[in-house]
Amino acid sequence: MPSSPSPSVAGSLQDLQTLLASARPFLRGDFEAVHPNLPSLISVLRSVGAGECWHKNGSFLEHLVDVYKILKLWKAQESVCRCGLFHSAYSNSHVNLAIFDSSTARHTVRSHLGGTAEELMYLFCVVPRQSLILNDLIYRYTDVELVEHLKASEVSLRNAKEGGLFDGDEAWRKKVNSLVPPGGITVKHIKTGEDVLVSRRVVAIFVMMTMADFSDQFFGFQDTLFENSNGRFEYPGNTPALWPGDGKPGLWLNFVSRIGAVYSLLVREEEIFMEERKRVGAGGNQVSMDGRHEELELVIPPVFDNCTRVLNSEEQIEARDLYWEAVCEGSKRGLDWAEELLGRSIEKNPFVGEPHVVLGQIYLTNGRFEEAEREAERGLRLLLEWGSPWDKRMSWEGWVAWCRVLLMKAKEKSWPNTSWGILNLGLVK
């Protein structure tokens, strides 16, 4: 199956400046400008040793702050961002990182986070995430089905909002409601075995958080660890991989694009449900409004063209391999050769920024300033939308800073032609 259509790269300079303005406090480490309480919350995590715990491609503290950052850049509510900041701090079904004891410390954590954020964090830590989010939801869809349901749901939502037309027998709606009914879903507490009711909106929040969580931590190490050779991240293997591996970008984008597509379906079904209730009344749907968490806003992450595209798993692999060959061998085999590979990589996977950034540098080196500006803008926009790097050999902050240097030099129509000139770059205006 071919990839869904490529995302639009249209957008004004003001859009890019708006993205940059949202990211700037994180780039500067000015956490108080993000939220007045954020520095003290990070201090709490630091005081209980989060910075000493290993977590995939860094420390646990770095990961927690990064997830908060991603959710904040995606315009999630502060309570959801705070849940992301503390999201595994009671430990959970995926990791053993209990820096707080949920049996004794909930009151203390609640005093820091607030009631809503702590409730979300607690639920996130006690639900069986593998079954709730993956086995019983994401893995229940094929890629083809997701693409079809995204198209159908767009029409259904428009019909509901513009024409007051509602059809609960549509295939996409029946499937969403069978997997996550309007009244939520009951799962077993991972430690006590007790029933836990999780509202549909909270399920959706956890799906979005999973996108942020995985995008921040996945790289080539996990591909080797779980034998993810087909790029679908269905955890087929169990290999004693040596950390950190070769640093190659991971094959997680198809996986996260599928998660984003399911999230969009959940959000659209919630919008239709609430629109129908507003127009028709509760009627005969027999759904209790208690515990639906309708105060929680369901925002749409900007990645994958606002979570409306599914990246083909095979094209993801081809694109990654083309990028990797270009960046590792381009200096030896020539920039024209690397340019051709990067162009093919972007054609197959237009959803990440780093190939655009590297291509922009090639154009600058060859004095093709307009093309360099175009690629740098595309790369910067994608990096800012993700809030985390795909190529994790360098930090997100490093990629953003380098891309801004390229964009600035492209606008100036200048580029150094000596090694010392390259090393002297750095100032961003």
Secondary structure as GFF3:
##gff-version 3
##sequence-region A 1 429
A	DSSP	alpha_helix	13	27	.	.	.	ID=ss1
A	DSSP	alpha_helix	31	34	.	.	.	ID=ss2
A	DSSP	alpha_helix	38	47	.	.	.	ID=ss3
A	DSSP	three_ten_helix	50	52	.	.	.	ID=ss4
A	DSSP	beta_strand	54	55	.	.	.	ID=ss5
A	DSSP	beta_strand	58	59	.	.	.	ID=ss6
A	DSSP	alpha_helix	60	73	.	.	.	ID=ss7
A	DSSP	alpha_helix	78	85	.	.	.	ID=ss8
A	DSSP	alpha_helix	106	113	.	.	.	ID=ss9
A	DSSP	alpha_helix	115	126	.	.	.	ID=ss10
A	DSSP	alpha_helix	129	129	.	.	.	ID=ss11
A	DSSP	pi_helix	130	135	.	.	.	ID=ss12
A	DSSP	three_ten_helix	138	140	.	.	.	ID=ss13
A	DSSP	alpha_helix	143	163	.	.	.	ID=ss14
A	DSSP	alpha_helix	171	179	.	.	.	ID=ss15
A	DSSP	beta_strand	185	188	.	.	.	ID=ss16
A	DSSP	beta_strand	195	198	.	.	.	ID=ss17
A	DSSP	alpha_helix	200	217	.	.	.	ID=ss18
A	DSSP	alpha_helix	220	225	.	.	.	ID=ss19
A	DSSP	alpha_helix	253	280	.	.	.	ID=ss20
A	DSSP	alpha_helix	303	307	.	.	.	ID=ss21
A	DSSP	alpha_helix	313	333	.	.	.	ID=ss22
A	DSSP	alpha_helix	335	348	.	.	.	ID=ss23
A	DSSP	alpha_helix	354	365	.	.	.	ID=ss24
A	DSSP	alpha_helix	369	386	.	.	.	ID=ss25
A	DSSP	alpha_helix	396	412	.	.	.	ID=ss26
A	DSSP	alpha_helix	419	423	.	.	.	ID=ss27
###
